[in-house]
């Protein structure tokens, strides 16, 4: 069984006029419909909000942030955050209409990374809330860490919510 890799989906190897092998895109193209308002700007703003709130939480000097169990969701959240930023950069750099590879590395990566960022940031906030309740630590730094991790999760959730399943219009590929 031949498995098609997403990276090569829609690309075919053909010979050009000189007899040399070349890759030609023959797959579907994806473009944003007119009703979707500024998807690149939305992706950039929400991604910046997620990254900024995550950095505020990560560099917080709150005692709850130093708790060992709080480090687990915080470190795990770094991986989807990197993918989220990469997806936003790829979406901003994508030309219209997009090939499958450009759509996959931008739109789809944004949606999945935003989900994981939201879940892990919610985990960060939950662990901090447990720390505050268990230790009676009602210092402003503790609530600042809680607010920053909660805002990071909320921004990631809103980003995923704004990035609908597949708003792109699909058009057939070129036949050349």
C-alpha positions as CSV (number, residue, x, y, z in Angstrom):
1,X,0.0,0.0,0.0
2,X,1.4,3.3,-1.0
3,X,1.1,6.0,1.6
4,X,1.0,9.6,0.4
5,X,2.9,12.1,2.4
6,X,1.2,15.5,2.9
7,X,4.4,17.2,1.8
8,X,4.1,15.7,-1.7
9,X,0.4,15.6,-2.0
10,X,-0.7,17.2,-5.3
11,X,2.8,17.3,-6.7
12,X,3.8,15.0,-9.7
13,X,7.1,14.3,-11.2
14,X,7.2,15.1,-14.9
15,X,9.7,15.7,-17.6
16,X,10.1,19.1,-19.0
17,X,10.9,20.0,-22.6
18,X,14.6,19.2,-22.2
19,X,13.9,15.8,-20.7
20,X,14.8,16.7,-17.2
21,X,12.6,15.7,-14.2
22,X,10.7,18.4,-12.6
23,X,7.9,18.6,-10.0
24,X,4.7,20.2,-11.1
25,X,1.8,21.0,-8.9
26,X,-1.4,19.4,-10.2
27,X,-3.5,19.3,-6.9
28,X,-6.2,21.5,-5.6
29,X,-5.7,25.1,-4.7
30,X,-7.1,26.7,-1.5
31,X,-8.2,30.3,-1.2
32,X,-10.0,32.3,1.4
33,X,-13.6,33.2,0.7
34,X,-14.6,36.9,0.6
35,X,-16.8,36.5,3.7
36,X,-13.8,35.7,5.9
37,X,-12.4,38.9,7.0
38,X,-8.6,39.2,7.3
39,X,-7.6,35.7,8.3
40,X,-3.9,36.5,8.3
41,X,-4.3,39.5,10.6
42,X,-6.5,37.4,13.0
43,X,-4.0,34.6,13.1
44,X,-1.1,37.0,13.7
45,X,-2.9,38.9,16.5
46,X,-4.2,35.8,18.4
47,X,-0.8,34.0,18.0
48,X,1.0,37.1,19.4
49,X,-1.4,37.2,22.3
50,X,-0.9,33.5,23.1
51,X,2.9,33.9,22.9
52,X,2.9,37.0,25.0
53,X,0.7,35.6,27.7
54,X,2.7,32.4,27.7
55,X,6.0,34.3,28.1
56,X,4.5,36.4,31.0
57,X,3.5,33.2,32.7
58,X,6.8,31.4,32.0
59,X,9.0,34.2,33.3
60,X,6.8,34.8,36.4
61,X,8.5,34.7,39.8
62,X,5.4,33.3,41.4
63,X,6.0,30.5,43.9
64,X,3.3,28.4,42.2
65,X,5.2,28.6,38.9
66,X,8.2,27.1,40.6
67,X,6.1,24.2,41.9
68,X,7.4,21.0,40.2
69,X,4.0,19.8,39.0
70,X,3.4,23.3,37.4
71,X,6.5,22.8,35.2
72,X,5.0,19.8,33.4
73,X,2.2,21.6,31.5
74,X,4.3,24.7,31.1
75,X,7.1,22.8,29.4
76,X,4.8,20.7,27.3
77,X,3.0,23.9,26.1
78,X,6.2,25.1,24.6
79,X,6.1,22.5,21.8
80,X,2.6,23.4,20.4
81,X,3.4,27.1,20.9
82,X,6.4,26.7,18.5
83,X,4.1,25.0,16.0
84,X,1.5,27.8,16.5
85,X,4.0,30.5,15.7
86,X,5.3,28.5,12.7
87,X,1.7,28.1,11.4
88,X,1.0,31.8,11.7
89,X,4.2,32.7,9.9
90,X,3.4,30.2,7.1
91,X,-0.1,31.6,6.8
92,X,1.1,35.2,6.6
93,X,3.7,34.2,4.0
94,X,1.3,32.1,1.9
95,X,0.3,33.4,-1.4
96,X,-3.3,33.1,-2.7
97,X,-4.4,30.6,-3.9
98,X,-2.5,28.2,-1.6
99,X,-1.2,24.7,-2.6
100,X,-2.1,21.8,-0.3
101,X,1.3,22.0,1.3
102,X,0.9,25.7,2.1
103,X,-2.6,25.1,3.5
104,X,-1.5,22.2,5.6
105,X,1.5,23.9,7.1
106,X,-0.5,27.0,7.9
107,X,-4.2,26.6,8.5
108,X,-4.2,23.1,9.7
109,X,-1.1,23.5,11.9
110,X,-2.7,26.6,13.5
111,X,-5.9,24.7,14.4
112,X,-4.2,21.7,16.0
113,X,-1.5,23.7,17.8
114,X,-4.1,26.2,19.1
115,X,-6.1,23.3,20.6
116,X,-3.0,21.9,22.4
117,X,-2.0,25.3,23.6
118,X,-5.4,25.9,25.0
119,X,-5.5,22.5,26.8
120,X,-2.0,22.8,28.3
121,X,-2.5,26.5,29.3
122,X,-5.7,25.5,31.1
123,X,-3.6,22.8,32.8
124,X,-1.2,25.5,33.9
125,X,-4.0,27.6,35.3
126,X,-5.6,24.6,37.1
127,X,-2.3,23.7,38.7
128,X,-1.8,27.3,39.8
129,X,-5.3,27.4,41.3
130,X,-4.7,24.2,43.2
131,X,-1.4,25.7,44.5
132,X,-3.2,28.9,45.6
133,X,-5.9,27.0,47.4
134,X,-3.6,24.4,49.1
135,X,-1.0,26.9,50.3
136,X,-3.2,29.9,50.9
137,X,-0.9,31.9,48.7
138,X,-2.9,35.0,47.9
139,X,-0.1,37.2,46.7
140,X,-0.5,39.3,43.6
141,X,2.3,37.4,41.8
142,X,0.3,34.2,42.2
143,X,-2.8,35.7,40.7
144,X,-0.7,37.3,38.0
145,X,0.6,33.9,37.0
146,X,-2.9,32.5,37.1
147,X,-4.2,35.3,34.9
148,X,-1.4,35.0,32.4
149,X,-1.8,31.3,32.0
150,X,-5.5,31.6,31.8
151,X,-5.2,34.4,29.2
152,X,-2.9,32.3,27.1
153,X,-5.4,29.4,27.1
154,X,-8.3,31.7,26.3
155,X,-6.4,33.3,23.4
156,X,-5.5,29.9,22.0
157,X,-9.1,28.8,22.4
158,X,-10.4,31.9,20.6
159,X,-7.8,31.4,17.9
160,X,-9.0,27.9,17.3
161,X,-12.6,29.0,17.4
162,X,-12.0,31.8,14.8
163,X,-10.1,29.3,12.6
164,X,-13.1,27.3,11.3
165,X,-12.7,23.7,10.1
166,X,-11.8,24.6,6.5
167,X,-13.0,27.9,5.3
168,X,-11.0,27.7,2.2
169,X,-12.6,27.4,-1.2
170,X,-11.1,24.5,-3.1
171,X,-10.5,24.8,-6.8
172,X,-9.1,22.3,-9.2
173,X,-5.4,22.1,-10.0
174,X,-3.8,23.2,-13.2
175,X,-3.5,20.7,-16.0
176,X,-0.2,21.8,-17.5
